[in-house]
């Protein structure tokens, strides 16, 4: 037992030391936030980490659940920590993601250097509960939404890849049974290199996430998954997957470890090229049910959709900013094209619609983290974001004219990526 405690303390201290010595914390002004969070989390984290062993080895831990926030639902002003996070993520998006985005899209490959950024910034520890060495002390859905939005100002596809494992940890914390958390949640606390993603989408016209072709069966107390999932973000490299499947006529979610029963094929898409999305075929693949009696599939889908919506807002902000700069610099008939009402009104409409989308998303997220029903608000947010983000992407191309149709400018990439907002369901989790 003493050896286990020493190991846990060593892990906790190594995390603190590594995070404290990271130059990235100063570069992106995260030191104050990280140090405060790690101090709070370490008080309980060291003890609980004595249960952590090798990846995917069952450990006996108490089921983790983050409490709802006690808050004024009508106060959407940012806390000091949220403001620091927003500033840091915005800077990271502009200095790291934006310069990598064009080549990543061209190569259709998620940049390897970004994995090191995830580790150095400790992004996944924002999702882990304090009891497992993370910094999450309560539901932080609004904060997660803000992270997604401001990262997406750098690039939509890269943000989806960055947040895939982060989102799986969120889902495991919110919904995971004691069995699931004991086996998988503890693994993320010890091994920061574990990659995880979601497999929800199916190759079905007008796909309905509640009507699934993928089936789950139960044989001798063991679940098995059979079916096909498409547009799986980072599906080629993920070690762990959360897979939606029909079980006895009801949509449910299962935890699946990668093994030889899962076959993949490339599925190049119009957008999201940097996510290396693939199609996965499950052939009687062993699985574990994610949640227990309290699992709510509808809420699971809603929280995922809010993340996609927030990323769409961030990318739309990038489109708007780029169009403003272009319209002020591009001249025609002796004056900037921004002086033309048709162009000015188009950009003004972008700003109006972005604010409307953001308010709906934040309202839904605020209700969710307070433990209140939010399905109506999340549904309305998705409808608005699906329609308006595509329009903003189209208008961005229109403002640039012929330049908007070429890869010389990023607007055409943003247009392609934004189309995914109306198509994808879940795939992330706030």
Buried (B, 14 or more C-beta within 10 A) or exposed (E): EEEEEEBBBEBBEEBBEEBEEBEBBEBBBBBEBBBBBBEEBBEBBBBBBBBBBEBBEEBEBEBBBBEBBEBEEEEBEBEEBBEBBBBBBBBBBBEBBBEBBBEBBEEBEBBEEBBEBBBBBBBBBBBBBBBBBBBBBBBBBBBBBBBBBBBBBBBBBBBBBBBBBBBBBBBBBBBBBEBBBBBBBBBBBBEBEBBBBBBBBBEEEEBEBEEBBBBBBEEEEEBBBBBBBBBBBBBBBBBBBBBBBBBEEEBBBBBBBBEEBBEBEEBEBEBBBBBBBBBBBBEEBBBBBBBEEEBEBEBBBBBBBBBBBBBBBBBBBBBBEBBBEBBEEBEEEEEBBBBBEEBBEBBEBBBEBBEBBBEBBBBBBBBBBBEEEBBEBBBBBBEBBBBBBBBBBBBBBBBBEEBBEEEEBBBBBBBBBBBBBBBBBBBBBB
